[in-house]
């Protein structure tokens, strides 16, 4: 059972001891401490980077096996590849519709608020060397290479490199092949199910280190870049976060309501994951935990296994908003007038390129550089203008992506009539733990 973290007595809120032991409190406290350390002792804060990196690496270590086990169990247990294709098609259709709306949303807000107007920046005076690695990556990372990269060189290559789409492809093929064995394949399916529980147990163990990881990541960010660096570009940051907030309220929230999900309860249920993502600036840091909790709250294993991993590559709402806001901001800051057709071209290009750099270090800059190269009037070197504050927009991108992918899973589950409403009511609304499934025995 979940226990309340506070009681109301005589009009006074009295915190229980278990509140201070809860993960969300510890993560929140670590974020505050990390900010203070980075601000007061920048050199110390910058040296904390290995703590955040180590936590994210631990999580990434376990993502591949968990995706494999979850998808194989879901597909082999389903035994109907037509259904798998239908679910995948619905998920991709939903992803494209919502991502497209986020692109238009971002471009509308940045044109309305015009955060870059008046800066009058001469792009030739900027230090383009600092963004050379990103512009080079943009020239070599094409859409064709993205589709070819979905196929791993070997079976273990995707797992070794942590390529989610490669793992997804192999897992779907393995699950389909296993489903053809019928009764003979049930023993292996049971073993994979048991192994999956072990991996989720490892995730629970790693998540105990989340406060340390979020502290290290936040201390490093503030220590290296400094809060003062935000000043000159506050209008850009404000526009971006305002766009993310409005998108969630005006687009994601109504979608959640249509799916029968209370958005406020949804946020409360995933508060720990949201805090971890904010602290680490990485949505991958909670991917296994998201899959586990979505199953616990009533989404079927097969839906979770297909929608969440695919969404991490194709449903990047926050990243889409960032790309449009940043591209138009750079045009405004460098006094580059864009026609309606040029802005529409930016959206058309981003519909493809925003899917092509998922999971790549500095992917936001790579995609942005690739997009700017299609509009020669905007100098690619202008990327140097926002390089210093990009880290502070990563949190917004990751949070919006995470919220959008969670809601997408509920939508597809409802679409397929595979959302257990009773379990949803008990776990998310009434805070009752579901009964633990007995371990599989052979």
Buried (B, 14 or more C-beta within 10 A) or exposed (E): EEEEBEEEEEEEEEEEEEBEEBBBBBBBBBBEBBBBBBBEBBEEBBBBBEBBBEBBEBBBEBBBBBBBBBBBBBBBBBBEBEBBEEBBEBBBEBBBEBBBBBBBBBBBBBBEBBBBEEBEBEBEEBEBEEBBEBBEBBEEBBEEEBEEBBEBEEEEBBBEBBBBBBBBBBBBBBBBEBBEEEEEBBEBBBEBBBBBBEBBEBBEEBBEBBBBBBBBBBBBBBBBBBEEBBEEBEBBBEBBBBBBEBBBEEBBBEBBEEBEBBBEBBBBBBBBBBBBBBBBBBBBBBBBBBBBBBBBBBBBBBBBBBBBBBBBBBBBBBBBBBBBBBBBBBBBBBBBEBEEEBBEBBBEBBBBBBBBBBBBEBBBBBBBBBBBBBBEEBBBBBBBBBBBBBBBBBBBBBBBBBBBBBBBBBBBBBBBEBBBEEBBEBBBEEBEEEEEEEEBEE
